[in-house]
Amino acid sequence: MKPLEIIDLLYLATDFCVSDLYIVATVGKDVTLPCMYDAEDHGRHPACWGRGAVFLWDCADEVIKAGRTTVTSRLSRRYLLLGDLDKGDVSLTIRQLEESDSGVYSCRVEIPGWFNDHTHELTLMVVPGEREKKHISVNYVT
């Protein structure tokens, strides 16, 4: 191989999207972790979300998976794909957050061909909410 061909091969091997994002959310609330791809250009493809870093060919510790049209499996009813799958919105919504939901999440859209998958990685930090302030009124009777 000529040097240019090796560089082209390395470029093709890394021609996928990996992005880092940090999201802070509150216990008890819902959060949506964004993941979108160009469905108009690539067509509709299966997608999955997992706990942990982007894995080479699948979602590690999978929490939800969708075929081309609908969700096919999920770890809990708290995990939802509410975006428009027709438009490539495979964002993950987690309902009723718990502190244990904190950690790294990765999205993978399975686009045919070598190194074509769209991947997206982010870190979710779930923090306790502010305690509700209780007002106590005391009436003294004398």
Buried (B, 14 or more C-beta within 10 A) or exposed (E): EEEEEEEEEEEEEEEBBEEEEEBEBEBEEBBBBBBBBEBEEBEBBBBBBBBBEBBEEEBBBBBBBBBBEEBEEBBEEBBBBEBEBEEBBBBBBBEEBEEEBBEBBBBBBBBEEEEBBBBBBBBBEBEEEEEEEEEEEEEEEE
